[in-house]
């Protein structure tokens, strides 16, 4: 045990005062006059030993009373809980949680500004000879090298807000790396955060007793948040002149029911739809808004609500990719204008149909299509098959027809099972009547077994053989038929199911792809335009024109993959450009993990850290830090002085009881 004010211990010499009083009893004898000596008989004779014991106990109580007061005013504390602010080998690390949740307010000031102000006071209170690092969610390299006091104060002032969240285990590992890199033996880590539950991830953390932790929780006056969780389209295909719906899921993370909350939809900055939604307390609600696109191309869209003061999650950005046509290619060596595929798609303005010999197509440009039909006579090598599978994995639709060389059975059978409950048929028909006219098959083969886990029979024949199957591959689908579509194999091309089934396959391949990306989670995006593989010309720009990034571009599966080496500065729309040419528009949103109003209090934070073996010095309010000596501030939080005050009060009470009742 050490003392903050050890000079006060000189007052222990005052213990001599009660000793002197007891050794030299200065009480004067009092003369009592009485006329009858018989009165002496009524005086009780006190035992000499009992009297000495009484005086000895009173003496001890008085000495303990004085000693307790002296120790209390000397401010005792545990030396193991001392901050190493005067050690040249100790690093002062200040972590300020500058994530979106810290944009909430305490009184009239944002939490992050409260943290900034307290951190400045902390740095000023530490010896200027100390070395500092500023840790934030932004992971700025310049702030993670040892700085002097003035540099640290400037870094705190220049800190940007609105970064992606960081978990505590990542923060701790980052500090350990900085210590090793710069040769520091110990560190004092001050953590300014609202301590959201998701932030306090301790998985895989390796405790280091050389790192002292001071937790500084900040709490908001606003504990209810309403936010847009996600959006999705009712139909994955967008075409001009056709109505579609955007579905919006709104979450109420609070204990108060919300009624009639306005929800707005904007497309290219113009209001496109409006509705209201009711959300139960601590629940979620879904609403839909209908819209019609009159022009093709990529459109910037946003759904928004109003929820002050936590506003970063009130808008959800996404991109609507309206295709002018759906591009279909049939890989065949014997093209005829009368083939069922050509008849269905070639004269329809919604589709751009081509038939190409598979040996004459450039595999790289296959990715520009949305649907690929592999005819039975197409002799594909292994490389081409891998390209087809990659095409499907990236969201395309593939139709595989059997070859004439495949052994076929000449049995006339009917389709007797249709998986009508499968989502593929959800918008084709409601139910199938018992006497439905289903396709007939005259020749069929065993469908080529594809090495994919998710293969499902959508139609089967009377003998149980699969006629039409679906294999899920990545983000797309491979559809296989047991018969060619010519009339000598099946009448499927003349059946009422043929047109809606083939249209549905084409539509699935033409789906819009990803509507949006999440900052801090997504690090790459795929671009179909292979001319983008000119890395020196690639740029990512925001819509305001004040941000530009040169990404890393790779060629993967015949597509250009754009990788971000750093986080984007904020939510919004960013364009991928090659020089002055616009290649793609992307929408980015902040992570909704920050939207959940679930926080840990100081006791929970301290317990969690200690349970994981961390050296927790204390958890205190950020407002308790002032511009004075930080060591004194920490010691004053010690509760040992209360123990000595309690000892003094107990000894005083015992003395009073002895003198009052011990006769």
C-alpha positions as CSV (number, residue, x, y, z in Angstrom):
1,X,0.0,0.0,0.0
2,X,1.3,3.4,-1.0
3,X,0.1,6.9,-0.1
4,X,-0.6,9.9,-2.4
5,X,0.3,12.4,0.4
6,X,2.9,10.5,2.5
7,X,4.0,13.7,4.3
8,X,0.7,13.6,6.3
9,X,2.0,10.4,8.0
10,X,4.2,12.7,10.2
11,X,0.9,13.3,12.0
12,X,1.2,9.8,13.4
13,X,3.3,11.4,16.2
14,X,0.0,12.6,17.5
15,X,-0.5,9.1,18.8
16,X,1.7,10.2,21.7
17,X,-1.0,12.5,23.0
18,X,-3.4,9.9,24.4
19,X,-0.4,7.9,25.7
20,X,0.8,11.0,27.6
21,X,-2.7,11.6,28.9
22,X,-3.0,8.1,30.2
23,X,0.4,8.0,31.7
24,X,0.1,11.3,33.5
25,X,-3.4,11.7,34.7
26,X,-3.7,15.4,35.1
27,X,-7.2,15.3,36.7
28,X,-7.3,17.2,40.0
29,X,-8.8,15.4,43.0
30,X,-12.2,16.7,43.8
31,X,-13.0,17.3,47.6
32,X,-16.4,16.0,48.6
33,X,-17.7,17.1,52.0
34,X,-19.9,14.6,53.9
35,X,-21.0,14.5,57.6
36,X,-21.6,10.8,58.0
37,X,-18.9,8.3,57.2
38,X,-21.6,5.7,56.8
39,X,-22.0,7.1,53.3
40,X,-18.7,5.5,52.3
41,X,-20.3,2.1,52.7
42,X,-22.5,2.8,49.7
43,X,-19.5,3.5,47.3
44,X,-18.7,0.5,45.2
45,X,-15.1,-0.5,45.2
46,X,-13.8,-1.0,41.7
47,X,-11.4,-3.8,41.0
48,X,-7.9,-2.4,40.2
49,X,-7.2,-4.9,37.4
50,X,-10.6,-4.1,35.7
51,X,-9.9,-0.4,35.9
52,X,-6.5,-0.8,34.3
53,X,-8.1,-2.9,31.5
54,X,-10.7,-0.3,30.9
55,X,-8.2,2.5,30.6
56,X,-6.0,0.3,28.3
57,X,-8.9,-0.4,25.9
58,X,-9.8,3.3,25.8
59,X,-6.2,4.2,25.1
60,X,-6.1,1.7,22.1
61,X,-9.4,3.1,20.7
62,X,-8.1,6.7,20.9
63,X,-4.9,5.7,19.2
64,X,-6.7,3.8,16.4
65,X,-9.0,6.8,15.9
66,X,-6.1,9.2,15.3
67,X,-4.2,6.6,13.2
68,X,-7.3,6.0,11.0
69,X,-7.8,9.7,10.3
70,X,-4.1,10.2,9.5
71,X,-4.0,7.2,7.0
72,X,-7.3,8.4,5.4
73,X,-6.0,11.9,4.7
74,X,-2.8,10.5,3.3
75,X,-4.9,8.8,0.5
76,X,-3.8,5.2,0.5
77,X,-3.9,3.1,-2.7
78,X,-2.7,-0.2,-4.2
79,X,0.7,0.4,-5.8
80,X,-0.2,-2.2,-8.5
81,X,-2.9,0.1,-9.7
82,X,-0.5,3.0,-10.3
83,X,-0.4,4.5,-13.8
84,X,3.1,4.3,-15.3
85,X,3.0,7.9,-16.4
86,X,6.6,8.6,-15.4
87,X,8.2,5.6,-17.2
88,X,10.1,6.3,-20.4
89,X,9.4,2.7,-21.6
90,X,5.6,3.1,-21.2
91,X,3.4,4.2,-24.1
92,X,0.3,6.2,-23.6
93,X,-2.4,4.9,-26.0
94,X,-5.6,6.8,-26.4
95,X,-8.4,5.1,-28.3
96,X,-11.4,7.3,-29.4
97,X,-14.3,5.4,-30.8
98,X,-15.1,7.5,-33.9
99,X,-17.7,5.2,-35.3
100,X,-21.2,6.2,-36.3
101,X,-22.9,5.4,-33.0
102,X,-20.7,8.0,-31.3
103,X,-22.6,10.6,-33.4
104,X,-25.4,10.4,-30.8
105,X,-25.7,13.2,-28.3
106,X,-25.1,13.7,-24.6
107,X,-27.0,16.9,-23.7
108,X,-26.1,19.2,-26.7
109,X,-22.8,17.7,-27.6
110,X,-22.0,14.6,-29.6
111,X,-20.4,11.7,-27.7
112,X,-17.3,11.8,-30.0
113,X,-16.8,15.5,-29.1
114,X,-17.1,14.7,-25.4
115,X,-14.4,12.0,-26.0
116,X,-12.2,14.5,-27.9
117,X,-12.4,17.1,-25.1
118,X,-11.6,14.6,-22.4
119,X,-8.7,13.1,-24.3
120,X,-7.2,16.5,-24.7
121,X,-7.4,17.0,-20.9
122,X,-5.9,13.6,-20.3
123,X,-2.9,14.3,-22.6
124,X,-2.2,17.7,-21.0
125,X,-2.3,16.1,-17.5
126,X,0.5,13.6,-18.4
127,X,4.1,14.4,-18.3
128,X,5.3,16.0,-21.6
129,X,8.2,13.5,-21.7
130,X,5.8,10.6,-22.4
131,X,5.1,9.2,-25.9
132,X,1.6,8.9,-27.2
133,X,-0.4,7.1,-30.0
134,X,-3.9,7.9,-31.1
135,X,-6.0,4.8,-31.9
136,X,-9.2,5.2,-33.9
137,X,-11.4,3.1,-36.1
138,X,-10.0,4.9,-39.1
139,X,-6.5,3.3,-38.5
140,X,-4.5,6.3,-39.6
141,X,-0.9,5.2,-39.9
142,X,0.5,8.6,-39.0
143,X,-1.3,8.5,-35.6
144,X,0.1,5.0,-34.7
145,X,3.7,6.1,-34.4
146,X,4.9,7.5,-31.1
147,X,4.2,11.2,-30.8
148,X,5.1,13.9,-28.3
149,X,2.5,15.8,-26.4
150,X,2.0,18.6,-29.0
151,X,1.7,16.2,-31.9
152,X,-0.8,14.1,-30.0
153,X,-3.0,17.2,-29.3
154,X,-2.9,18.1,-33.0
155,X,-3.8,14.6,-34.0
156,X,-6.8,14.6,-31.6
157,X,-8.0,17.9,-33.1
158,X,-7.6,16.6,-36.7
159,X,-9.4,13.3,-36.0
160,X,-12.3,12.6,-38.5
161,X,-15.6,11.0,-37.3
162,X,-17.9,8.6,-39.0
163,X,-15.6,5.6,-39.4
164,X,-16.6,1.9,-39.6
165,X,-16.7,0.1,-36.2
166,X,-13.8,-1.8,-34.7
167,X,-14.0,-4.6,-32.3
168,X,-12.0,-4.5,-29.0
169,X,-9.9,-7.6,-29.8
170,X,-8.7,-5.8,-33.0
171,X,-7.9,-2.7,-31.0
172,X,-5.9,-4.7,-28.5
173,X,-4.0,-6.6,-31.1
174,X,-3.2,-3.4,-32.9
175,X,-1.7,-1.8,-29.7
176,X,0.3,-5.0,-29.1
177,X,1.8,-4.7,-32.6
178,X,2.6,-1.0,-32.1
179,X,4.4,-1.8,-28.8
180,X,6.5,-4.6,-30.4
181,X,7.3,-2.4,-33.4
182,X,8.6,0.5,-31.3
183,X,10.2,-1.4,-28.4
184,X,7.9,-0.3,-25.6
185,X,7.8,-2.6,-22.6
186,X,4.4,-1.5,-21.3
187,X,1.4,0.7,-22.3
188,X,-1.5,2.5,-20.7
189,X,-4.6,2.3,-22.8
190,X,-7.4,4.8,-22.3
191,X,-10.6,3.6,-24.1
192,X,-13.2,6.3,-25.0
193,X,-16.3,4.5,-26.3
194,X,-20.0,4.0,-25.9
195,X,-19.1,0.2,-25.6
196,X,-21.8,-1.2,-27.9
197,X,-22.3,-4.9,-27.3
198,X,-21.0,-5.8,-30.8
199,X,-17.9,-3.8,-30.2
200,X,-16.9,-5.8,-27.1
201,X,-15.8,-8.9,-29.0
202,X,-13.1,-10.7,-27.0
203,X,-12.7,-13.8,-29.1
204,X,-9.1,-14.8,-29.6
205,X,-7.7,-12.0,-27.5
206,X,-4.3,-12.7,-25.9
207,X,-4.0,-10.9,-22.5
208,X,-0.9,-8.9,-21.8
209,X,-0.3,-7.8,-18.2
210,X,2.0,-5.0,-19.4
211,X,-1.0,-3.2,-20.9
212,X,-3.0,-1.2,-18.3
213,X,-6.6,-0.4,-19.4
214,X,-8.7,2.6,-18.3
215,X,-12.2,2.3,-19.5
216,X,-14.1,5.6,-20.1
217,X,-17.7,4.9,-21.1
218,X,-19.8,7.6,-22.7
219,X,-23.6,7.3,-22.7
220,X,-26.1,9.0,-24.9
221,X,-29.3,10.7,-23.8
222,X,-31.1,9.0,-26.7
223,X,-31.6,5.3,-26.3
224,X,-34.1,4.8,-29.1
225,X,-33.1,4.5,-32.8
226,X,-35.2,3.8,-35.9
227,X,-33.2,2.7,-38.9
228,X,-33.5,1.2,-42.4
229,X,-32.1,-2.3,-42.2
230,X,-32.2,-3.3,-45.9
231,X,-34.0,-3.1,-49.2
232,X,-34.8,-5.6,-51.9
233,X,-36.8,-5.7,-55.2
234,X,-39.9,-7.8,-55.6
235,X,-38.6,-8.7,-59.1
236,X,-34.9,-9.2,-59.7
237,X,-35.3,-7.9,-63.3
238,X,-35.8,-4.2,-64.1
239,X,-37.1,-3.2,-67.5
240,X,-38.4,0.1,-68.9
241,X,-42.2,0.6,-68.7
242,X,-42.8,-2.3,-66.3
243,X,-43.8,-1.7,-62.7
244,X,-41.6,-3.1,-59.9
245,X,-41.6,-2.8,-56.1
246,X,-38.9,-1.9,-53.7
247,X,-39.3,-3.5,-50.3
248,X,-38.0,-1.7,-47.2
249,X,-37.4,-3.2,-43.8
250,X,-37.3,-0.7,-41.0
251,X,-36.2,-1.6,-37.4
252,X,-37.4,0.1,-34.2
253,X,-34.7,-0.4,-31.7
254,X,-36.5,1.2,-28.8
255,X,-39.3,0.6,-26.3
256,X,-41.8,3.0,-27.9
257,X,-44.2,2.0,-30.7
258,X,-43.9,4.0,-33.9
259,X,-47.0,4.8,-36.0
260,X,-47.2,6.5,-39.4
261,X,-43.5,6.9,-40.0
262,X,-43.0,8.5,-43.4
263,X,-40.8,6.5,-45.9
264,X,-39.5,8.2,-49.0
265,X,-38.1,6.8,-52.3
266,X,-35.9,8.9,-54.6
267,X,-34.5,7.9,-58.0
268,X,-31.7,10.1,-59.4
269,X,-32.6,12.8,-56.8
270,X,-36.3,12.9,-57.9
271,X,-39.1,11.8,-55.6
272,X,-40.5,8.5,-56.9
273,X,-42.7,7.1,-54.2
274,X,-44.0,7.8,-50.6
275,X,-45.6,5.6,-47.9
276,X,-45.9,5.3,-44.1
277,X,-45.2,2.4,-41.8
278,X,-46.1,1.3,-38.3
279,X,-43.4,-0.4,-36.3
280,X,-44.0,-2.2,-32.9
281,X,-41.7,-1.5,-29.9
282,X,-38.4,-3.4,-30.2
283,X,-39.6,-4.8,-33.5
284,X,-39.4,-4.3,-37.3
285,X,-41.8,-3.6,-40.2
286,X,-41.7,-4.1,-43.9
287,X,-43.3,-1.8,-46.5
288,X,-43.3,-1.8,-50.3
289,X,-43.3,1.1,-52.8
290,X,-44.1,0.7,-56.4
291,X,-42.2,2.5,-59.2
292,X,-41.8,2.5,-63.0
293,X,-38.5,3.1,-64.9
294,X,-38.9,4.9,-68.1
295,X,-35.2,4.9,-69.1
296,X,-32.6,2.2,-69.2
297,X,-29.2,2.4,-67.5
298,X,-27.9,2.6,-63.9
299,X,-30.0,4.8,-61.6
300,X,-29.0,6.1,-58.2
301,X,-31.8,5.4,-55.7
302,X,-32.3,6.0,-52.0
303,X,-34.9,5.1,-49.4
304,X,-35.0,7.5,-46.4
305,X,-36.8,8.2,-43.1
306,X,-36.3,11.0,-40.5
307,X,-35.1,10.0,-37.0
308,X,-33.2,12.7,-35.2
309,X,-30.5,12.8,-33.8
310,X,-29.2,9.4,-34.9
311,X,-29.3,10.0,-38.7
312,X,-26.5,8.0,-40.3
313,X,-28.7,4.9,-40.8
314,X,-31.8,6.9,-42.0
315,X,-30.9,6.5,-45.6
316,X,-30.3,3.3,-47.6
317,X,-28.5,3.8,-51.0
318,X,-28.9,1.3,-53.9
319,X,-28.4,1.2,-57.6
320,X,-31.2,0.2,-60.1
321,X,-29.7,-1.4,-63.2
322,X,-32.3,-1.1,-65.9
323,X,-31.2,-3.3,-68.9
324,X,-32.4,-2.1,-72.3
325,X,-32.4,-5.8,-73.5
326,X,-31.5,-9.2,-72.1
327,X,-28.6,-10.7,-74.1
328,X,-28.9,-14.4,-74.9
329,X,-26.4,-16.5,-76.8
330,X,-27.0,-20.1,-78.1
331,X,-23.8,-22.1,-78.5
332,X,-24.6,-24.4,-81.4
333,X,-22.8,-25.8,-84.5
334,X,-26.0,-26.3,-86.5
335,X,-28.0,-23.0,-86.2
336,X,-31.4,-22.9,-87.8
337,X,-33.9,-20.0,-87.7
338,X,-36.7,-22.5,-86.8
339,X,-35.1,-23.8,-83.6
340,X,-37.4,-23.3,-80.6
341,X,-34.9,-21.0,-78.9
342,X,-34.4,-18.8,-82.0
343,X,-38.2,-18.7,-82.6
344,X,-38.9,-17.6,-79.1
345,X,-36.2,-14.9,-78.6
346,X,-35.0,-13.6,-82.0
347,X,-38.1,-11.4,-82.9
348,X,-38.7,-10.1,-79.3
349,X,-37.4,-6.5,-78.7
350,X,-36.8,-7.3,-75.0
351,X,-34.1,-9.8,-76.0
352,X,-30.9,-9.7,-78.0
353,X,-30.5,-13.2,-79.3
354,X,-27.4,-14.6,-81.1
355,X,-26.4,-18.1,-82.2
356,X,-22.7,-18.6,-82.3
357,X,-20.4,-21.6,-83.0
358,X,-18.7,-22.3,-79.6
359,X,-15.3,-22.6,-81.4
360,X,-15.6,-19.1,-82.7
361,X,-16.6,-17.2,-79.5
362,X,-14.1,-15.3,-77.4
363,X,-14.6,-16.7,-73.9
364,X,-13.8,-13.3,-72.3
365,X,-16.8,-11.7,-73.9
366,X,-19.2,-14.5,-72.9
367,X,-19.6,-12.6,-69.6
368,X,-21.4,-9.8,-71.4
369,X,-24.5,-12.0,-71.8
370,X,-27.2,-12.9,-69.3
371,X,-28.3,-16.3,-70.6
372,X,-26.3,-19.0,-72.4
373,X,-27.9,-22.0,-74.1
374,X,-25.6,-25.0,-74.7
375,X,-27.1,-26.9,-77.6
376,X,-26.6,-30.7,-77.8
377,X,-24.3,-30.4,-80.8
378,X,-22.0,-28.0,-79.2
379,X,-18.7,-29.8,-78.6
380,X,-17.3,-27.9,-75.6
381,X,-13.8,-28.5,-74.2
382,X,-13.0,-28.5,-70.5
383,X,-11.8,-24.9,-70.6
384,X,-15.1,-23.7,-72.1
385,X,-17.1,-25.7,-69.6
386,X,-15.2,-24.0,-66.7
387,X,-16.0,-20.6,-68.4
388,X,-19.7,-21.6,-68.5
389,X,-19.7,-22.5,-64.8
390,X,-17.9,-19.3,-63.9
391,X,-20.5,-17.4,-65.9
392,X,-23.3,-19.1,-63.9
393,X,-21.4,-18.4,-60.6
394,X,-21.4,-14.7,-61.4
395,X,-25.2,-14.6,-61.7
396,X,-25.9,-15.8,-65.2
397,X,-28.4,-18.5,-66.4
398,X,-27.2,-21.5,-68.3
399,X,-29.5,-24.0,-70.2
400,X,-27.9,-27.4,-71.1
401,X,-29.5,-29.6,-73.7
402,X,-28.4,-33.2,-74.4
403,X,-26.3,-34.3,-77.4
404,X,-27.5,-36.5,-80.2
405,X,-24.6,-38.8,-79.4
406,X,-25.9,-39.4,-75.9
407,X,-27.7,-42.7,-75.5
408,X,-31.4,-42.0,-75.6
409,X,-34.5,-44.1,-74.7
410,X,-37.4,-44.1,-77.2
411,X,-40.2,-44.2,-74.6
412,X,-43.2,-42.0,-75.0
413,X,-43.8,-40.6,-71.5
414,X,-45.5,-37.6,-70.0
415,X,-44.3,-35.1,-67.4
416,X,-46.3,-36.1,-64.3
417,X,-44.5,-34.0,-61.6
418,X,-43.9,-30.3,-61.5
419,X,-42.3,-28.8,-58.4
420,X,-45.0,-26.1,-58.3
421,X,-44.1,-25.0,-54.8
422,X,-40.6,-24.1,-55.8
423,X,-39.8,-20.4,-56.1
424,X,-38.9,-20.9,-59.7
425,X,-42.6,-21.4,-60.5
426,X,-43.9,-18.8,-58.0
427,X,-44.9,-16.3,-60.7
428,X,-45.6,-18.8,-63.5
429,X,-48.8,-20.4,-62.1
430,X,-50.7,-20.5,-58.9
431,X,-51.6,-24.2,-59.0
432,X,-51.8,-27.0,-61.6
433,X,-55.2,-28.6,-62.3
434,X,-55.5,-32.4,-62.2
435,X,-56.2,-32.6,-66.0
436,X,-53.4,-30.2,-67.0
437,X,-51.8,-30.6,-70.4
438,X,-48.2,-31.4,-69.5
439,X,-45.4,-31.9,-72.0
440,X,-44.9,-35.3,-73.6
441,X,-41.5,-36.8,-74.2
442,X,-40.6,-39.2,-77.0
443,X,-36.9,-39.6,-76.4
444,X,-34.9,-38.7,-73.3
445,X,-31.5,-39.3,-71.8
446,X,-30.1,-39.3,-68.3
447,X,-29.3,-35.7,-67.4
448,X,-25.6,-35.1,-67.1
449,X,-24.6,-35.3,-63.5
450,X,-23.2,-31.9,-62.4
451,X,-20.9,-31.8,-59.5
452,X,-23.0,-29.3,-57.4
453,X,-24.6,-29.9,-54.1
454,X,-27.8,-27.9,-54.7
455,X,-29.4,-29.8,-57.6
456,X,-33.2,-30.1,-57.7
457,X,-35.6,-31.8,-60.1
458,X,-38.3,-29.3,-61.2
459,X,-40.0,-31.7,-63.6
460,X,-39.9,-35.5,-63.8
461,X,-41.4,-38.2,-66.1
462,X,-43.8,-41.0,-65.3
463,X,-40.9,-43.4,-64.8
464,X,-39.3,-41.1,-62.2
465,X,-36.6,-39.8,-64.5
466,X,-35.7,-36.1,-64.2
467,X,-36.8,-34.1,-67.2
468,X,-35.9,-30.6,-66.0
469,X,-33.4,-29.8,-63.2
470,X,-31.9,-26.8,-61.5
471,X,-28.4,-26.5,-60.1
472,X,-27.5,-23.5,-57.9
473,X,-24.0,-22.3,-58.7
474,X,-22.8,-19.3,-56.8
475,X,-25.1,-16.4,-57.7
476,X,-26.6,-18.1,-60.8
477,X,-28.3,-21.2,-62.1
478,X,-27.6,-24.1,-64.5
479,X,-30.8,-25.6,-66.0
480,X,-30.6,-29.1,-67.6
481,X,-33.1,-30.9,-69.9
482,X,-33.3,-34.6,-70.5
483,X,-34.5,-34.0,-74.1
484,X,-33.6,-31.7,-76.9
485,X,-36.3,-29.2,-77.8
486,X,-37.0,-30.5,-81.3
487,X,-40.3,-32.1,-82.1
488,X,-38.8,-35.6,-82.5
489,X,-37.7,-35.5,-78.9
490,X,-40.6,-33.7,-77.1
491,X,-43.5,-31.4,-77.6
492,X,-42.3,-29.1,-74.8
493,X,-41.7,-26.3,-77.2
494,X,-45.4,-26.4,-78.2
495,X,-46.6,-26.7,-74.6
496,X,-48.0,-23.7,-72.7
497,X,-45.2,-24.1,-70.1
498,X,-42.4,-23.5,-72.6
499,X,-42.7,-19.7,-73.0
500,X,-43.0,-18.8,-69.2
501,X,-40.3,-21.3,-68.3
502,X,-37.8,-19.9,-70.8
503,X,-38.7,-16.3,-70.0
504,X,-38.1,-17.0,-66.3
505,X,-34.7,-18.5,-67.0
506,X,-33.7,-15.4,-69.0
507,X,-35.0,-13.1,-66.4
508,X,-33.1,-14.8,-63.6
509,X,-29.9,-14.3,-65.6
510,X,-30.7,-10.6,-66.1
511,X,-31.3,-9.8,-62.5
512,X,-29.8,-6.6,-61.3
513,X,-27.0,-8.1,-59.2
514,X,-25.9,-6.4,-56.0
515,X,-28.0,-3.3,-55.1
516,X,-25.4,-1.9,-52.7
517,X,-22.2,-2.5,-50.7
518,X,-21.4,-2.0,-47.0
519,X,-18.5,0.2,-45.9
520,X,-15.9,-1.6,-43.8
521,X,-17.2,-5.0,-44.9
522,X,-17.1,-5.2,-48.7
523,X,-13.6,-4.7,-50.1
524,X,-14.1,-5.6,-53.8
525,X,-16.6,-5.3,-56.6
526,X,-16.9,-7.0,-60.0
527,X,-17.1,-5.2,-63.3
528,X,-18.2,-6.9,-66.5
529,X,-16.4,-4.4,-68.7
530,X,-13.0,-6.1,-69.4
531,X,-11.6,-2.8,-70.8
532,X,-11.5,-1.8,-67.1
533,X,-8.4,-4.0,-66.8
534,X,-6.2,-1.0,-67.4
535,X,-5.2,-0.4,-63.8
536,X,-3.4,2.9,-64.4
537,X,-6.6,4.5,-65.8
538,X,-9.0,3.2,-63.1
539,X,-10.5,5.7,-60.7
540,X,-13.2,5.5,-58.0
541,X,-14.9,8.8,-57.4
542,X,-17.7,10.1,-55.3
543,X,-20.6,12.0,-56.7
544,X,-19.5,15.3,-55.2
545,X,-16.2,15.0,-57.1
546,X,-14.0,15.7,-54.1
547,X,-12.7,12.2,-53.5
548,X,-10.8,9.9,-55.8
549,X,-9.1,6.5,-55.3
550,X,-6.9,4.4,-57.5
551,X,-8.0,0.8,-56.9
552,X,-6.2,-2.5,-57.5
553,X,-7.8,-4.3,-60.5
554,X,-7.4,-8.0,-61.1
555,X,-8.7,-10.3,-63.9
556,X,-10.7,-13.2,-62.3
557,X,-13.0,-15.6,-64.1
558,X,-12.9,-13.3,-67.2
559,X,-14.2,-10.4,-65.2
560,X,-12.5,-7.3,-63.8
561,X,-12.4,-7.4,-60.0
562,X,-11.9,-4.0,-58.4
563,X,-10.3,-4.2,-55.0
564,X,-10.3,-1.3,-52.5
565,X,-7.1,-0.9,-50.5
566,X,-8.7,1.6,-48.1
567,X,-12.2,2.4,-46.8
568,X,-14.4,4.9,-48.6
569,X,-14.9,8.2,-46.7
570,X,-18.6,7.8,-46.2
571,X,-22.0,6.4,-47.4
572,X,-23.2,7.5,-50.9
573,X,-22.7,6.7,-54.6
574,X,-19.3,6.1,-56.1
575,X,-18.5,5.7,-59.8
576,X,-15.9,3.4,-61.4
577,X,-14.2,5.3,-64.2
578,X,-11.6,4.5,-66.8
579,X,-10.3,7.9,-67.5
580,X,-13.3,10.1,-68.3
581,X,-15.5,7.0,-69.2
582,X,-18.1,5.9,-66.7
583,X,-17.9,2.1,-66.3
584,X,-20.2,1.5,-63.3
585,X,-22.1,3.2,-60.5
586,X,-22.1,1.6,-57.0
587,X,-24.0,2.4,-53.8
588,X,-22.5,2.2,-50.4
589,X,-24.0,2.2,-46.9
590,X,-22.7,2.3,-43.4
591,X,-22.9,-0.9,-41.4
592,X,-26.1,-1.4,-39.5
593,X,-24.2,-3.1,-36.7
594,X,-23.8,0.4,-35.2
595,X,-27.5,1.0,-35.3
596,X,-28.4,-1.3,-32.4
597,X,-28.8,0.6,-29.2
598,X,-27.4,-2.1,-26.9
599,X,-24.5,-0.9,-24.7
600,X,-22.5,-2.2,-21.7
601,X,-22.3,-0.1,-18.5
602,X,-19.0,0.4,-16.6
603,X,-19.4,-2.6,-14.3
604,X,-20.2,-4.9,-17.3
605,X,-17.2,-3.6,-19.2
606,X,-14.9,-4.1,-16.3
607,X,-16.1,-7.6,-15.5
608,X,-15.9,-8.7,-19.2
609,X,-12.3,-7.4,-19.5
610,X,-11.2,-9.0,-16.2
611,X,-12.8,-12.3,-17.1
612,X,-10.6,-12.4,-20.2
613,X,-7.5,-11.8,-18.1
614,X,-6.9,-8.1,-19.0
615,X,-5.2,-5.7,-16.6
616,X,-8.0,-3.3,-15.9
617,X,-6.9,-0.3,-13.8
618,X,-10.3,1.2,-13.5
619,X,-13.5,2.1,-15.4
620,X,-14.6,5.7,-14.8
621,X,-16.6,8.5,-16.4
622,X,-14.8,10.5,-19.1
623,X,-16.0,13.7,-17.5
624,X,-13.9,13.0,-14.4
625,X,-10.6,13.7,-16.2
626,X,-9.5,17.3,-15.7
627,X,-6.3,19.1,-16.6
628,X,-4.4,18.2,-13.4
629,X,-2.0,15.4,-12.5
630,X,-3.5,12.2,-13.9
631,X,-1.8,10.1,-11.2
632,X,-3.6,12.0,-8.5
633,X,-6.9,11.7,-10.4
634,X,-6.5,7.9,-10.6
635,X,-5.5,7.5,-6.9
636,X,-8.4,9.6,-5.7
637,X,-10.6,6.8,-7.1
638,X,-9.1,4.4,-4.6
639,X,-11.7,3.4,-1.9
640,X,-9.1,2.5,0.7
641,X,-9.4,5.9,2.5
642,X,-13.0,5.0,3.2
643,X,-11.8,1.9,5.1
644,X,-9.7,4.0,7.4
645,X,-12.5,6.5,8.0
646,X,-14.7,3.6,8.9
647,X,-12.1,2.3,11.4
648,X,-11.9,5.7,13.0
649,X,-15.7,6.0,13.4
650,X,-15.9,2.4,14.9
651,X,-13.2,3.1,17.5
652,X,-14.8,6.4,18.5
653,X,-18.1,4.5,19.0
654,X,-16.5,1.8,21.1
655,X,-14.8,4.4,23.3
656,X,-18.1,6.2,23.9
657,X,-19.8,2.9,24.8
658,X,-17.0,1.9,27.2
659,X,-17.0,5.2,29.0
660,X,-20.8,5.4,29.2
661,X,-21.7,1.8,30.2
662,X,-18.6,0.3,31.8
663,X,-19.1,1.2,35.5
